[in-house]
Amino acid sequence: MTVYYSQRLSTAQWNKLTLRKFRNDRDAEKAARTICLAVKRRGNAAVRTYSLRFDGSAPPLKPVSNTALRTASGNLAPEFSRALKIAASNIARFHKRQILSRQSITTMPGVTCWRTSTPVPRVGLYIPAGSAPLPSTVLMLGIPARLAGCDSIALFSPPTPEGFVNPLILAAASVAGITEVYAVGGAQAIAAMAYGTESIPKVDKIFGPGNIYVNKAKRFISSDPDGCAIDMPAGPSELLVIADRSANPACIAADLLSQAEHDPNARVALVSTSESLVNRVMAEIAASLKYLPRQGIIRKSLAEAFILIVPSLAEAVRFANAYAPEHLSIQTVRPRQLAANVANAGSVFLGNFSPVAAGDYASGTNHTLPTGGSARAYSGLTLESFQKTVTFQSLTRSGLARISDAVRTLAAAEGLEAHRQAVTVRGRR
């Protein structure tokens, strides 16, 4: 991990540190575009071609059988089954509070406005399962989709070399109440959802994180008029830790390693006011790394990681807001006080006893979060992400009379005479 001192950085160097650059960024963008266009043109044939090339198998492009779903659930180890249920319960409890109720307001006498929420009809959920299957993501996406009332929920996850969906993914799908599951992954899965194929119905919106190729594919299909909407840019995992000298270096090291093991392109960073803490964290990372099974992935991630030493916690928060991380961990004496100044982050974890892993699995908040600095404009996934709102208004004769002068004046100022007449004609009746 490269160490920087904020007081020695120029403005350009500071800004460069907030950027996420990937060595294969352009290649991934080009590849994702090629795959998406191929699936758009050739449907199932293209999906099979790319599945065979990237996943080593080309399973039938039809939903997994109900028997396979039941078998996966029945074969769960008791402790894993309990863990899924605890996580599902907390996720459901947190997201139920996000259900929108009808909101009505009388803006002036005789003018009433309100809105209602309706679910996105058909949604597609992408569940990574390449180097590590993520049944937790099934719960994070499937539970709010079901609570939102989506009519149709389709889940896509990369096949095993034998052509099956990972049984842990299937078991989590069963817990989340999802029955339409396809053994398709990568950019080809995103394209199949977005455009539809001979055997896969098109979805209205795609949700879920993924590697750089999945993220590039999501961006492409969301910009194509023939594609569909997406939740957010949710690519390789990120973590920024803010820590002072009171923090536990072992906890910080564990948090950084936990996110680095996701992907070689995962980005982790530490911002601290204490150089002595930084040295202890680096020692803890070196000591822990050699015992981790995914150390090859972690080392590639850490090669791009950095540490920033700052003169104050206020400076640390200023950098965090500029960096806009997916995950922000605040491990200081007064984390809540510091958190009050956080404006840009996907999800924030306060104190030594709030590991990011808790949010990744079972605290209840969603782990599908904006990455790459997009937390400056995007929120993490919520139940509302699976819904859209429709606004209504109802005006009485007297209500229209009260606003008619304002409407006519504004319409005339904009040169839209028909708009002005639409109000005027009602005043003659």
VOPAGU-2260 file (C-alpha; in pm, 1 decimal, decimal comma):
REM VOPAGU-2260
SITE   aa  ch    i         X         Y         Z
SITE  MET   A    0       0,0       0,0       0,0
SITE  THR   A    1     139,9     336,7    -103,6
SITE  VAL   A    2     155,2     599,8     171,9
SITE  TYR   A    3      75,6     964,1      98,4
SITE  TYR   A    4      77,8    1276,0     316,0
SITE  SER   A    5    -207,9    1510,9     235,2
SITE  GLN   A    6      -3,8    1822,1     314,1
SITE  ARG   A    7     249,1    1724,2      48,1
SITE  LEU   A    8      -8,5    1666,5    -225,0
SITE  SER   A    9     -90,7    1922,4    -489,6
SITE  THR   A   10    -455,0    1977,6    -578,7
SITE  ALA   A   11    -405,7    1768,1    -892,1
SITE  GLN   A   12    -248,9    1483,4    -691,6
SITE  TRP   A   13    -529,6    1500,3    -434,4
SITE  ASN   A   14    -791,0    1480,4    -709,0
SITE  LYS   A   15    -610,0    1194,0    -882,2
SITE  LEU   A   16    -616,9     995,6    -558,1
SITE  THR   A   17    -998,0    1010,0    -557,3
SITE  LEU   A   18   -1022,1     843,2    -899,2
SITE  ARG   A   19   -1062,6     470,0    -964,1
SITE  LYS   A   20    -862,1     357,5   -1262,4
SITE  PHE   A   21    -849,4      -3,7   -1376,2
SITE  ARG   A   22    -578,2    -139,7   -1601,6
SITE  ASN   A   23    -833,8    -326,9   -1812,0
SITE  ASP   A   24   -1096,2     -53,2   -1812,9
SITE  ARG   A   25   -1101,1      18,6   -2187,5
SITE  ASP   A   26   -1070,5    -347,1   -2282,4
SITE  ALA   A   27   -1360,0    -433,3   -2050,9
SITE  GLU   A   28   -1577,2    -161,1   -2199,3
SITE  LYS   A   29   -1507,2    -278,4   -2552,9
SITE  ALA   A   30   -1566,0    -643,8   -2463,9
SITE  ALA   A   31   -1892,2    -570,7   -2282,2
SITE  ARG   A   32   -2023,2    -369,7   -2577,0
SITE  THR   A   33   -1934,8    -649,1   -2821,2
SITE  ILE   A   34   -2107,4    -911,1   -2606,8
SITE  CYS   A   35   -2419,2    -701,8   -2555,4
SITE  LEU   A   36   -2459,3    -628,9   -2925,9
SITE  ALA   A   37   -2405,1    -994,8   -3013,1
SITE  VAL   A   38   -2675,9   -1106,1   -2770,8
SITE  LYS   A   39   -2904,7    -832,8   -2898,5
SITE  ARG   A   40   -2865,9    -961,3   -3255,0
SITE  ARG   A   41   -2833,2   -1336,9   -3206,1
SITE  GLY   A   42   -3011,3   -1409,7   -2879,2
SITE  ASN   A   43   -2965,6   -1754,6   -2729,4
SITE  ALA   A   44   -2687,6   -1852,3   -2969,9
SITE  ALA   A   45   -2467,9   -1564,2   -2852,4
SITE  VAL   A   46   -2546,3   -1630,5   -2486,4
SITE  ARG   A   47   -2439,1   -1994,2   -2527,0
SITE  THR   A   48   -2121,1   -1896,9   -2712,8
SITE  TYR   A   49   -2004,8   -1658,7   -2441,6
SITE  SER   A   50   -2113,4   -1886,4   -2157,5
SITE  LEU   A   51   -1901,5   -2164,9   -2303,4
SITE  ARG   A   52   -1606,7   -1930,0   -2355,7
SITE  PHE   A   53   -1607,5   -1763,8   -2013,3
SITE  ASP   A   54   -1775,3   -2015,7   -1782,2
SITE  GLY   A   55   -1678,4   -2341,9   -1945,5
SITE  SER   A   56   -2036,4   -2460,0   -1993,5
SITE  ALA   A   57   -2345,1   -2369,1   -2192,2
SITE  PRO   A   58   -2646,2   -2491,2   -1993,7
SITE  PRO   A   59   -3000,3   -2487,7   -2134,4
SITE  LEU   A   60   -3138,6   -2134,8   -2132,4
SITE  LYS   A   61   -3442,4   -2217,9   -1927,4
SITE  PRO   A   62   -3522,9   -2170,2   -1558,6
SITE  VAL   A   63   -3381,4   -2411,1   -1304,2
SITE  SER   A   64   -3640,2   -2671,4   -1207,7
SITE  ASN   A   65   -3843,5   -2645,3    -889,0
SITE  THR   A   66   -3698,0   -2982,5    -793,7
SITE  ALA   A   67   -3345,4   -2839,3    -801,2
SITE  LEU   A   68   -3456,9   -2546,2    -584,7
SITE  ARG   A   69   -3617,1   -2776,6    -330,4
SITE  THR   A   70   -3316,0   -3008,2    -328,6
SITE  ALA   A   71   -3076,2   -2720,8    -264,7
SITE  SER   A   72   -3286,1   -2603,5      29,5
SITE  GLY   A   73   -3316,6   -2953,0     170,2
SITE  ASN   A   74   -2942,7   -3015,5     157,6
SITE  LEU   A   75   -2844,8   -2708,5     357,6
SITE  ALA   A   76   -2627,6   -2748,9     663,0
SITE  PRO   A   77   -2832,7   -2648,4     969,6
SITE  GLU   A   78   -2597,3   -2364,3    1065,2
SITE  PHE   A   79   -2609,0   -2218,1     712,8
SITE  SER   A   80   -2988,0   -2242,4     708,1
SITE  ARG   A   81   -3005,4   -2055,8    1039,8
SITE  ALA   A   82   -2766,0   -1790,1     912,8
SITE  LEU   A   83   -2976,2   -1735,3     599,1
SITE  LYS   A   84   -3291,9   -1698,1     807,1
SITE  ILE   A   85   -3133,7   -1448,2    1048,1
SITE  ALA   A   86   -2998,7   -1240,6     760,9
SITE  ALA   A   87   -3329,4   -1259,5     571,3
SITE  SER   A   88   -3524,8   -1153,3     880,2
SITE  ASN   A   89   -3305,2    -847,8     943,4
SITE  ILE   A   90   -3303,3    -746,1     577,0
SITE  ALA   A   91   -3683,2    -775,6     557,8
SITE  ARG   A   92   -3729,7    -580,5     882,4
SITE  PHE   A   93   -3512,8    -293,0     762,8
SITE  HIS   A   94   -3664,6    -275,0     413,7
SITE  LYS   A   95   -4028,1    -303,2     524,2
SITE  ARG   A   96   -3994,1      37,8     686,5
SITE  GLN   A   97   -3922,3     181,3     340,7
SITE  ILE   A   98   -4266,0      97,2     198,4
SITE  LEU   A   99   -4416,1     420,5      71,2
SITE  SER   A  100   -4762,2     520,3     184,9
SITE  ARG   A  101   -4988,4     753,4     -11,6
SITE  GLN   A  102   -4886,4    1113,5      47,6
SITE  SER   A  103   -5152,1    1375,2     -18,9
SITE  ILE   A  104   -5129,6    1751,8      16,8
SITE  THR   A  105   -5359,4    2042,5     -58,2
SITE  THR   A  106   -5122,7    2294,4    -212,5
SITE  MET   A  107   -5395,0    2559,9    -200,2
SITE  PRO   A  108   -5772,1    2541,3    -146,2
SITE  GLY   A  109   -5926,0    2331,2    -422,3
SITE  VAL   A  110   -5592,7    2195,5    -547,7
SITE  THR   A  111   -5500,1    1850,0    -417,9
SITE  CYS   A  112   -5188,8    1656,2    -519,2
SITE  TRP   A  113   -5078,5    1309,0    -419,9
SITE  ARG   A  114   -4860,1    1023,1    -527,7
SITE  THR   A  115   -4874,3     647,0    -516,6
SITE  SER   A  116   -4604,8     386,0    -569,4
SITE  THR   A  117   -4622,9      96,9    -813,0
SITE  PRO   A  118   -4368,9    -183,3    -851,6
SITE  VAL   A  119   -4143,1    -225,9   -1152,4
SITE  PRO   A  120   -4327,6    -512,0   -1328,2
SITE  ARG   A  121   -4039,0    -743,0   -1422,7
SITE  VAL   A  122   -3693,3    -720,1   -1266,8
SITE  GLY   A  123   -3370,6    -907,6   -1327,9
SITE  LEU   A  124   -3128,9    -981,4   -1043,6
SITE  TYR   A  125   -2762,5   -1048,6   -1113,1
SITE  ILE   A  126   -2582,6   -1263,2    -854,7
SITE  PRO   A  127   -2203,8   -1297,2    -883,9
SITE  ALA   A  128   -2069,5   -1650,3    -843,6
SITE  GLY   A  129   -1739,2   -1657,1   -1026,2
SITE  SER   A  130   -1452,5   -1689,2    -780,3
SITE  ALA   A  131   -1698,4   -1678,6    -487,8
SITE  PRO   A  132   -2076,1   -1740,4    -492,9
SITE  LEU   A  133   -2274,0   -1471,1    -310,9
SITE  PRO   A  134   -2598,7   -1608,7    -165,1
SITE  SER   A  135   -2610,6   -1297,2      52,1
SITE  THR   A  136   -2670,7   -1089,2    -261,1
SITE  VAL   A  137   -2974,0   -1304,9    -341,3
SITE  LEU   A  138   -3131,0   -1192,9     -13,7
SITE  MET   A  139   -3023,7    -830,4     -60,9
SITE  LEU   A  140   -3196,7    -812,5    -399,8
SITE  GLY   A  141   -3473,7   -1068,8    -375,2
SITE  ILE   A  142   -3627,6    -963,4     -44,5
SITE  PRO   A  143   -3685,3    -594,7    -131,7
SITE  ALA   A  144   -3804,9    -694,8    -480,6
SITE  ARG   A  145   -4065,6    -920,9    -325,5
SITE  LEU   A  146   -4165,6    -662,0     -63,3
SITE  ALA   A  147   -4201,0    -401,2    -338,0
SITE  GLY   A  148   -4455,4    -623,3    -513,1
SITE  CYS   A  149   -4272,3    -688,1    -841,0
SITE  ASP   A  150   -4485,1    -918,3   -1057,3
SITE  SER   A  151   -4190,8   -1111,3   -1199,6
SITE  ILE   A  152   -3843,6   -1166,8   -1054,6
SITE  ALA   A  153   -3575,5   -1341,8   -1260,0
SITE  LEU   A  154   -3239,3   -1433,7   -1108,9
SITE  PHE   A  155   -2923,3   -1486,3   -1314,7
SITE  SER   A  156   -2599,4   -1636,1   -1184,5
SITE  PRO   A  157   -2294,9   -1788,9   -1357,7
SITE  PRO   A  158   -2302,9   -2166,2   -1401,1
SITE  THR   A  159   -2056,2   -2405,4   -1246,6
SITE  PRO   A  160   -1831,5   -2595,0   -1492,3
SITE  GLU   A  161   -2095,7   -2870,2   -1479,0
SITE  GLY   A  162   -2361,4   -2624,3   -1594,8
SITE  PHE   A  163   -2553,3   -2581,2   -1269,5
SITE  VAL   A  164   -2632,0   -2282,1   -1051,1
SITE  ASN   A  165   -2438,2   -2295,0    -725,3
SITE  PRO   A  166   -2658,7   -2472,6    -467,6
SITE  LEU   A  167   -2603,0   -2196,5    -208,5
SITE  ILE   A  168   -2745,3   -1946,7    -458,3
SITE  LEU   A  169   -3044,3   -2173,2    -517,4
SITE  ALA   A  170   -3105,3   -2215,1    -144,5
SITE  ALA   A  171   -3097,4   -1839,0     -89,7
SITE  ALA   A  172   -3334,3   -1793,3    -385,1
SITE  SER   A  173   -3577,7   -2030,3    -217,8
SITE  VAL   A  174   -3557,8   -1831,7     108,4
SITE  ALA   A  175   -3620,2   -1508,5     -86,3
SITE  GLY   A  176   -3918,5   -1659,4    -266,6
SITE  ILE   A  177   -3761,1   -1656,6    -614,4
SITE  THR   A  178   -3847,3   -1940,9    -851,0
SITE  GLU   A  179   -3719,2   -1816,0   -1189,7
SITE  VAL   A  180   -3344,5   -1882,7   -1186,8
SITE  TYR   A  181   -3110,1   -1904,5   -1487,9
SITE  ALA   A  182   -2755,8   -2044,0   -1504,9
SITE  VAL   A  183   -2616,1   -1750,1   -1702,5
SITE  GLY   A  184   -2350,3   -1504,8   -1588,5
SITE  GLY   A  185   -2126,8   -1222,5   -1703,6
SITE  ALA   A  186   -2202,0    -952,1   -1956,5
SITE  GLN   A  187   -2406,1   -1204,0   -2157,8
SITE  ALA   A  188   -2650,3   -1237,0   -1866,6
SITE  ILE   A  189   -2692,4    -860,1   -1849,2
SITE  ALA   A  190   -2759,8    -846,6   -2222,7
SITE  ALA   A  191   -3004,9   -1138,7   -2210,0
SITE  MET   A  192   -3202,4    -962,2   -1937,7
SITE  ALA   A  193   -3193,6    -626,7   -2115,4
SITE  TYR   A  194   -3291,7    -739,9   -2464,1
SITE  GLY   A  195   -3458,5   -1073,3   -2407,3
SITE  THR   A  196   -3387,7   -1383,2   -2614,3
SITE  GLU   A  197   -3591,9   -1664,1   -2766,3
SITE  SER   A  198   -3626,8   -1825,0   -2423,9
SITE  ILE   A  199   -3556,4   -1541,2   -2176,0
SITE  PRO   A  200   -3820,0   -1269,2   -2139,1
SITE  LYS   A  201   -3690,2    -911,7   -2131,9
SITE  VAL   A  202   -3686,1    -733,9   -1793,6
SITE  ASP   A  203   -3770,8    -372,8   -1714,7
SITE  LYS   A  204   -3481,2    -307,8   -1476,3
SITE  ILE   A  205   -3159,8    -486,4   -1378,2
SITE  PHE   A  206   -3019,0    -499,0   -1026,3
SITE  GLY   A  207   -2702,8    -631,9    -872,3
SITE  PRO   A  208   -2326,8    -591,1    -842,7
SITE  GLY   A  209   -2061,9    -757,5   -1052,7
SITE  ASN   A  210   -1709,4    -740,7   -1186,1
SITE  ILE   A  211   -1586,9    -474,6   -1425,4
SITE  TYR   A  212   -1736,0    -655,0   -1729,2
SITE  VAL   A  213   -2078,1    -680,8   -1568,9
SITE  ASN   A  214   -2065,1    -315,7   -1467,5
SITE  LYS   A  215   -1964,0    -203,2   -1816,6
SITE  ALA   A  216   -2243,9    -412,1   -1965,5
SITE  LYS   A  217   -2497,0    -253,3   -1730,4
SITE  ARG   A  218   -2380,8      92,3   -1833,5
SITE  PHE   A  219   -2404,7       1,3   -2201,5
SITE  ILE   A  220   -2753,9    -145,6   -2198,1
SITE  SER   A  221   -2884,6     143,8   -1986,3
SITE  SER   A  222   -2773,4     387,4   -2258,3
SITE  ASP   A  223   -2923,8     180,7   -2540,7
SITE  PRO   A  224   -3287,5     274,1   -2622,1
SITE  ASP   A  225   -3353,2     -97,1   -2678,3
SITE  GLY   A  226   -3208,5    -188,7   -2337,5
SITE  CYS   A  227   -3350,5    -126,0   -1993,7
SITE  ALA   A  228   -3294,9      63,2   -1670,4
SITE  ILE   A  229   -3035,4     -33,4   -1408,6
SITE  ASP   A  230   -3009,4      22,2   -1036,9
SITE  MET   A  231   -2672,6     198,4   -1021,6
SITE  PRO   A  232   -2305,7     159,7   -1114,8
SITE  ALA   A  233   -2218,2    -125,4    -876,9
SITE  GLY   A  234   -1879,9    -263,4    -969,7
SITE  PRO   A  235   -1576,6    -394,8    -780,4
SITE  SER   A  236   -1595,9    -349,7    -404,5
SITE  GLU   A  237   -1452,1     -46,2    -223,8
SITE  LEU   A  238   -1368,2      47,9     133,3
SITE  LEU   A  239   -1231,6     367,7     281,5
SITE  VAL   A  240   -1143,4     361,8     652,5
SITE  ILE   A  241   -1106,6     676,9     861,2
SITE  ALA   A  242    -915,5     611,3    1182,4
SITE  ASP   A  243    -745,9     798,0    1463,3
SITE  ARG   A  244    -490,2     667,9    1712,6
SITE  SER   A  245    -765,1     511,7    1928,7
SITE  ALA   A  246    -852,9     257,6    1658,5
SITE  ASN   A  247    -766,0    -110,7    1673,9
SITE  PRO   A  248    -512,0    -186,2    1397,3
SITE  ALA   A  249    -617,4    -551,8    1379,7
SITE  CYS   A  250    -979,5    -450,0    1313,2
SITE  ILE   A  251    -876,3    -206,4    1041,0
SITE  ALA   A  252    -650,4    -462,8     874,6
SITE  ALA   A  253    -928,5    -723,2     884,4
SITE  ASP   A  254   -1176,5    -480,9     726,2
SITE  LEU   A  255    -937,3    -382,7     447,8
SITE  LEU   A  256    -853,9    -745,0     372,1
SITE  SER   A  257   -1221,4    -845,0     375,5
SITE  GLN   A  258   -1302,4    -610,1      90,1
SITE  ALA   A  259    -978,0    -666,3     -99,2
SITE  GLU   A  260   -1054,3   -1038,9    -126,5
SITE  HIS   A  261   -1361,8    -970,6    -342,3
SITE  ASP   A  262   -1182,4    -888,2    -665,0
SITE  PRO   A  263    -837,2    -789,9    -799,8
SITE  ASN   A  264   -1000,6    -459,3    -893,6
SITE  ALA   A  265   -1139,7    -399,3    -544,3
SITE  ARG   A  266   -1020,1     -70,2    -399,0
SITE  VAL   A  267    -932,3     -23,2     -31,7
SITE  ALA   A  268    -778,3     276,0     144,3
SITE  LEU   A  269    -699,1     404,9     492,8
SITE  VAL   A  270    -707,4     771,4     593,4
SITE  SER   A  271    -559,2     837,7     934,3
SITE  THR   A  272    -429,1    1111,3    1160,1
SITE  SER   A  273    -182,3     871,0    1322,4
SITE  GLU   A  274     133,0     753,8    1149,8
SITE  SER   A  275     201,6     504,6    1428,9
SITE  LEU   A  276    -140,9     347,4    1373,8
SITE  VAL   A  277     -67,5     322,5    1002,5
SITE  ASN   A  278     252,8     130,3    1070,0
SITE  ARG   A  279      69,2    -113,2    1299,4
SITE  VAL   A  280    -207,9    -164,6    1042,8
SITE  MET   A  281      46,4    -247,6     773,8
SITE  ALA   A  282     212,5    -496,8    1006,7
SITE  GLU   A  283    -124,7    -658,5    1082,7
SITE  ILE   A  284    -203,4    -687,5     711,3
SITE  ALA   A  285     130,1    -855,2     642,0
SITE  ALA   A  286      79,8   -1097,5     929,9
SITE  SER   A  287    -278,6   -1187,7     839,1
SITE  LEU   A  288    -242,1   -1207,0     462,9
SITE  LYS   A  289     -31,5   -1521,7     453,5
SITE  TYR   A  290    -310,3   -1721,2     619,2
SITE  LEU   A  291    -589,7   -1616,8     381,5
SITE  PRO   A  292    -692,4   -1854,2     100,1
SITE  ARG   A  293    -761,5   -1572,6    -149,8
SITE  GLN   A  294    -428,5   -1397,8     -99,9
SITE  GLY   A  295    -354,3   -1393,0    -472,4
SITE  ILE   A  296    -660,4   -1176,0    -532,8
SITE  ILE   A  297    -588,2    -967,9    -223,7
SITE  ARG   A  298    -229,4    -892,9    -326,9
SITE  LYS   A  299    -345,8    -761,4    -664,3
SITE  SER   A  300    -600,7    -540,7    -491,6
SITE  LEU   A  301    -351,2    -414,1    -233,2
SITE  ALA   A  302    -109,5    -320,4    -513,0
SITE  GLU   A  303    -358,7     -43,4    -598,7
SITE  ALA   A  304    -443,9      44,1    -237,3
SITE  PHE   A  305    -320,5     352,4     -55,7
SITE  ILE   A  306    -288,4     514,8     284,4
SITE  LEU   A  307    -336,2     887,6     332,4
SITE  ILE   A  308    -200,9    1054,7     644,2
SITE  VAL   A  309    -390,3    1374,3     727,6
SITE  PRO   A  310    -342,5    1646,2     992,0
SITE  SER   A  311    -701,0    1629,0    1122,3
SITE  LEU   A  312   -1018,2    1423,8    1114,4
SITE  ALA   A  313   -1192,8    1715,3     942,5
SITE  GLU   A  314    -943,7    1671,5     658,2
SITE  ALA   A  315   -1014,2    1297,2     656,8
SITE  VAL   A  316   -1387,2    1357,6     611,2
SITE  ARG   A  317   -1318,0    1613,6     339,7
SITE  PHE   A  318   -1121,9    1350,4     148,6
SITE  ALA   A  319   -1388,4    1084,8     210,0
SITE  ASN   A  320   -1657,3    1310,2      64,2
SITE  ALA   A  321   -1440,0    1371,1    -242,0
SITE  TYR   A  322   -1364,2     998,2    -276,3
SITE  ALA   A  323   -1731,6     896,8    -223,8
SITE  PRO   A  324   -1662,5     533,6    -128,7
SITE  GLU   A  325   -1899,8     240,9    -151,7
SITE  HIS   A  326   -1822,0     150,1     211,1
SITE  LEU   A  327   -1695,7     402,4     466,2
SITE  SER   A  328   -1573,0     280,0     804,8
SITE  ILE   A  329   -1517,8     538,5    1079,2
SITE  GLN   A  330   -1306,1     402,1    1361,8
SITE  THR   A  331   -1243,4     701,8    1586,2
SITE  VAL   A  332   -1314,1     815,0    1942,9
SITE  ARG   A  333   -1642,9     983,7    1839,8
SITE  PRO   A  334   -1754,2     819,2    1515,3
SITE  ARG   A  335   -2113,2     945,7    1528,0
SITE  GLN   A  336   -1995,6    1304,3    1561,4
SITE  LEU   A  337   -1770,8    1263,5    1259,6
SITE  ALA   A  338   -2041,8    1084,5    1061,5
SITE  ALA   A  339   -2264,5    1392,6    1081,3
SITE  ASN   A  340   -2037,4    1553,4     821,7
SITE  VAL   A  341   -2038,4    1261,1     576,9
SITE  ALA   A  342   -2221,4    1353,1     256,5
SITE  ASN   A  343   -2101,0    1101,6      -1,9
SITE  ALA   A  344   -2089,8     729,5      76,4
SITE  GLY   A  345   -2285,9     417,6      -3,4
SITE  SER   A  346   -2299,8     279,1     350,7
SITE  VAL   A  347   -2124,3     394,8     669,1
SITE  PHE   A  348   -2000,1     174,8     954,5
SITE  LEU   A  349   -1941,1     341,2    1290,4
SITE  GLY   A  350   -1694,9     224,4    1554,3
SITE  ASN   A  351   -1469,3     -74,2    1615,4
SITE  PHE   A  352   -1761,1    -314,6    1655,6
SITE  SER   A  353   -1927,6    -236,7    1319,9
SITE  PRO   A  354   -1733,8    -436,7    1061,2
SITE  VAL   A  355   -1827,1    -391,8     698,0
SITE  ALA   A  356   -1884,2    -766,9     688,5
SITE  ALA   A  357   -2188,8    -718,0     914,8
SITE  GLY   A  358   -2351,9    -502,5     647,6
SITE  ASP   A  359   -2236,7    -740,9     376,8
SITE  TYR   A  360   -2444,3   -1016,3     532,0
SITE  ALA   A  361   -2689,6    -964,3     810,0
SITE  SER   A  362   -2723,4    -625,7     983,7
SITE  GLY   A  363   -3022,4    -542,3     762,6
SITE  THR   A  364   -2897,8    -261,8     538,3
SITE  ASN   A  365   -2841,9    -340,2     172,1
SITE  HIS   A  366   -2497,4    -427,8      40,5
SITE  THR   A  367   -2574,5    -333,0    -321,1
SITE  LEU   A  368   -2410,9       9,1    -323,7
SITE  PRO   A  369   -2272,8     265,9    -569,6
SITE  THR   A  370   -1903,5     238,1    -654,1
SITE  GLY   A  371   -1641,3     430,8    -847,5
SITE  GLY   A  372   -1730,9     762,4    -684,8
SITE  SER   A  373   -2092,6     740,6    -800,5
SITE  ALA   A  374   -2204,5     775,4    -436,6
SITE  ARG   A  375   -2183,3    1148,2    -508,6
SITE  ALA   A  376   -2506,8    1108,4    -704,5
SITE  TYR   A  377   -2647,3     759,9    -631,7
SITE  SER   A  378   -2790,6     594,6    -323,0
SITE  GLY   A  379   -2757,4     232,3    -226,4
SITE  LEU   A  380   -3033,2      -8,9    -318,8
SITE  THR   A  381   -3360,5      30,2    -127,4
SITE  LEU   A  382   -3712,1    -105,9    -155,8
SITE  GLU   A  383   -3801,8     211,1    -348,4
SITE  SER   A  384   -3546,0     109,3    -613,3
SITE  PHE   A  385   -3794,9    -159,4    -717,5
SITE  GLN   A  386   -4081,6      87,0    -737,4
SITE  LYS   A  387   -4178,1     397,8    -926,2
SITE  THR   A  388   -4412,7     671,7    -817,5
SITE  VAL   A  389   -4704,8     820,7   -1006,7
SITE  THR   A  390   -4826,6    1168,4    -916,0
SITE  PHE   A  391   -5190,5    1278,7    -933,0
SITE  GLN   A  392   -5372,7    1607,7    -903,3
SITE  SER   A  393   -5736,4    1701,1    -874,8
SITE  LEU   A  394   -5860,4    2059,8    -904,3
SITE  THR   A  395   -6205,1    2195,4    -826,3
SITE  ARG   A  396   -6355,1    2485,6   -1020,6
SITE  SER   A  397   -6258,0    2724,9    -744,7
SITE  GLY   A  398   -5911,7    2569,7    -717,5
SITE  LEU   A  399   -5844,4    2622,8   -1086,9
SITE  ALA   A  400   -5969,5    2979,1   -1057,1
SITE  ARG   A  401   -5715,5    3044,9    -782,4
SITE  ILE   A  402   -5415,2    2936,5    -990,7
SITE  SER   A  403   -5539,0    3026,4   -1339,3
SITE  ASP   A  404   -5376,9    3370,6   -1349,3
SITE  ALA   A  405   -5038,8    3222,4   -1250,4
SITE  VAL   A  406   -5067,3    2946,0   -1512,5
SITE  ARG   A  407   -5173,7    3182,8   -1790,8
SITE  THR   A  408   -4897,9    3430,3   -1709,5
SITE  LEU   A  409   -4627,2    3164,2   -1707,6
SITE  ALA   A  410   -4759,0    3005,9   -2029,0
SITE  ALA   A  411   -4759,9    3342,0   -2203,6
SITE  ALA   A  412   -4405,2    3412,8   -2086,4
SITE  GLU   A  413   -4292,7    3085,7   -2242,8
SITE  GLY   A  414   -4479,4    3156,3   -2565,8
SITE  LEU   A  415   -4705,1    2851,7   -2527,4
SITE  GLU   A  416   -5043,8    2990,2   -2622,8
SITE  ALA   A  417   -5221,2    2654,0   -2630,0
SITE  HIS   A  418   -5121,3    2603,4   -2267,1
SITE  ARG   A  419   -5272,9    2940,5   -2178,5
SITE  GLN   A  420   -5589,8    2858,0   -2366,3
SITE  ALA   A  421   -5624,3    2521,1   -2187,6
SITE  VAL   A  422   -5684,5    2717,8   -1868,0
SITE  THR   A  423   -5875,6    3007,2   -2021,6
SITE  VAL   A  424   -6134,6    2785,6   -2192,4
SITE  ARG   A  425   -6229,4    2630,5   -1859,3
SITE  GLY   A  426   -6300,2    2968,1   -1711,2
SITE  ARG   A  427   -6572,8    3027,9   -1973,7
SITE  ARG   A  428   -6773,1    2719,0   -1886,3
